[in-house]
Amino acid sequence: MKSTHFPDPIADEMIRAILDNRKTVTRRVVKPQQLRVLDSPYHKEHPKTPDKVLLERLCEPPYLPGDILYVREMWQHGFGGTYLYRASAGHDLFMTADGELVSDIPWRPSIHMPREAARIFLRVTDVQVERLQDVTEEDAIKEGCTAHGGNLALDEFEVVWHNTLKPTDRSIYGWAANPWVWVIEFERISREEAEDGLQRAG
C-alpha cells in the first residue's frame, strides 16, 4: 500500500462530483502506449498474447488496489488554521494576513497543496486497462459526468477528457486516437480511515 495524491489535473466540477459520491472512477493514459509494447522482446517471444494482457504485464499501473490517495485542489489558508477550497467556496471575499479585505480570493494552485490541507481521501478498489473508446454511458456517469441538453454523459466525458490533456498531446491521447488507459476505481474514505490504513500497513 502506498499513499500519494490523486492524478492531476482535476477540475472543480469533478471535485464536486467526488464530494457528491457521483465520481467513483478515473481514467489515465497508459505509458508507454501499444506500439512500444508490441516492439518489446516479451511480445516477440509471446506473439499470440492479447494486447491487453501485454500491457498489464509490461506497464506498471500508477496505483494498486488498497492504495490511498488524497485529492489536490485549488485552495487557500483560512482563519484559525482552516482551509478554503475553490470548488465549494460560496463567496469571493477574502481577508489577507494584513487584515485587508479583497474581492477575489487568491487561490493557490492544486499542485502546491500539502497533504495536511486535503479534505478528500480515496481508497483504490480496482485497476484495469482498456481502450478509451470502450467507455460506456454508465462508465461516463461513474466518471462524474451527466446527461443534459440532449447530450449524453459520454459526450461530456469526451470534453472533460480533452480538457485534461495538453493541446500538443491530443493527437496521441485524444478521443480519436483511442489510447490505452488505466481505469482506476476508488471509494471515498475519511481522513481517519486513511491514516489508520497507512499506520496498519506500516
C-alpha positions, 0 to 999 in steps of 0.5 A: 500500500502506498499513499500519494495524491490523486492524478492531476489535473482535476477540475472543480466540477469533478471535485464536486462530483467526488464530494457528491459520491457521483465520481467513483472512477478515473481514467489515465493514459497508459505509458508507454502506449501499444506500439512500444509494447508490441516492439518489446522482446516479451511480445516477440517471444509471446506473439499470440498474447492479447494486447491487453494482457501485454500491457498489464504485464509490461506497464506498471499501473500508477496505483494498486488496489488498497492504495490511498490517495488524497485529492489536490485542489485549488485552495487557500489558508483560512482563519484559525488554521482552516482551509478554503477550497475553490470548488465549494467556496460560496463567496469571493471575499477574502481577508489577507494576513494584513487584515485587508479585505479583497474581492477575489480570493487568491487561490493557490494552485492544486499542485502546491497543496500539502497533504495536511490541507486535503479534505478528500481521501480515496481508497483504490478498489480496482485497476484495469486497462482498456481502450478509451473508446470502450467507455460506456454511458454508465462508465461516463456517469461513474466518471462524474459526468451527466446527461443534459441538453440532449447530450449524453454523459459520454459526450461530456466525458469526451470534453472533460477528457480533452480538457485534461490533456495538453493541446500538443498531446491530443493527437496521441491521447485524444478521443480519436486516437483511442489510447490505452488507459488505466481505469482506476476505481476508488471509494471515498474514505475519511481522513481517519480511515486513511491514516489508520490504513497507512499506520496498519500497513506500516 
